Amino acid sequence: MSDKDGRRIIQDFGVRRGRQLLAIGVALCLVLFLGMLHKRPTILGEFSKNTLLGAQVIVITAFIGFSSINWRCPSCNKYLGNDIGMRMCRKCGSRLR
C-alpha cells in the first residue's frame, strides 16, 4: 500500500468516525427526548404512548441501519465493531488513525 493510499484511508476513516459520532449524538438526544415525552405525553400536544414508543423504535432501528452501512473499514469494507476509538482495523490491519 502506498503512502497516498494510507492517507486516503485515514482521511476516509475520520469522515466515517465523525458521521458515526454525530449519529450517536442525534440518536441519543432523540431517544431521550421521546422518552421524556413518553413520561409527559401532553407537553407538545397529544401523543399516545404507543406512538412515542414506536418513534423510539424507529430511531433506534435507523441508527443501527446507518451504523451497519457507515461503520466499515475504508480499506476492506468489513464492519469495525463497537470500538469508536480504534487505531487499526482488526480484519485487514490497515492503520485508521
N, C-alpha and C positions, 0 to 999 in steps of 0.2 A: 504494500500500500504506500502510495506517495505521500509526501508531507501535505500536499494540497488536498488530497482526499481526507487525510486526518483532520485538517482544519474544517473541512466541509462537514464532516461527521460531528465534530464538537459543536459547530455553529448550529447545525440542524437539531442536535440534542438540546441545546439551550433554548431554541424556539419551542420544541415539544415540551420541555420542562416548564417553561413559562406558561404555555397554554394549560398544562396539567394543573399547575398551582392556581391559576385563575379559575379553572373549572371546579377545583376543590373548594375554593372560597365561595364561589357563586352557589354551588350545590348546598354547602353547609348553611349559608345565610338563608336560602330559600326553604330548606327543611326546617330550620329553627323558626323562621317567620310563620310557616304553615303550622308548625306545632303550637306556636303562640295563638294563632287564630283558632286552632282546634280547641284550646282551653277557653277562649272567649270568642265564639263564632259570630258575635254581633258587632265587633269593633268596626269593621269596614262594610257592614251590610249583613244581610242574611246569607250565611253559608251553612249547609248541612255538614255534620261531622264526617259523613261518608264522602262527600265531595272533597273536603280538605285532606282526608286520608288518601283518597285516590290521587290527588295532586302531589302528595308526598311520594307516593309510589312511582308516579310518572317522572318526577325529578330524579329520584334515585336510579331508576331504570335508564334514563337518558344519560346520567353521569357514568354509569357502568358501560353503556354502549359507546360513549365518547372515549372513555379511557381504554377500552379494548382496541379502538382504532388508533388513537393518538399515542399511547404509551408503548411504543415499539422502538427497538434499536434502529437507528438510521442506516446501519450497515447491513445487518442480517434480517431485519424486519420481524424479529421474534419479540414476544411480549416481555417487558422488562421486570415484571413483578411489582412488589409493593414498596420498594426502597426508592424514595424520591431523590435521595442524595447520593446515588451510586456513581462511581467514577469509571467503572468498566462494565461492559456487557458480560454477563455470566455465560452466555451461549457462544459468542464468537470471540470474545476477548478484546473487542475494539475499545479504545480509550474514548470516553464520553465527555470528560471534563478535564 
